[in-house]
Amino acid sequence: MHLWKILRNIEKLPLHHRDSFDRIIIVQALAEHLPVVSSDAAFDAYGIERIWE
């Protein structure tokens, strides 16, 4: 999927997380079905897999 199409989905993303860069990571993870490596529990609100120990 083209990055342009992925980034267009940012405006549709609920505002559980307000950090702009993290929102880019979230929309790409959702579009590409990828897990995110982060200690930030705010990612959990988007239904993506978060990897952290």
N, C-alpha and C positions, 0 to 999 in steps of 0.2 A: 504494500500500500504506500502511496506517495505521502511524504511528510506533510505536504500542503493539505491533503484530505484529512490526515490525522489531526493537524492543528486546528482545523475548522471545528472540530468537536469540543474544543476547550470551552466555548461559549455555552454549550449544552450541559457541561459538567456541573453537578451540584456544588455549592460552595462549602463543602465540609472542610476543605483545605484551601487557604487563601494564598499560599506561596506560589508565585507564578511558575518558577522552575519545577517545583514538585508537580504542579498541575500538568505541565508538559510531559513529565515522566509518567503520570497516571494515564493520560489519554493514549500515549504510545503503548503502554503496557496493556491497556484494554484492547486496543486495535490489533496488536500483534500476539495477544495471549501469552504475555511474558510475565514472570515473577519480578518483583522489585526487592532489592536488597536495601533495607532501611530499618532503623530503630524507631521511626516515626509511626506511631499507632494510628495517626490520622489517615493513612493509606487504607486501613482496614474498612473504612466506611464506603469504599468504592468497589468492594467485592473482588479485589485483585489479590493474588497470592503474595504475601510479604515474607521474605526470608530474613530471619534475625534470631540469634541465640542469646 
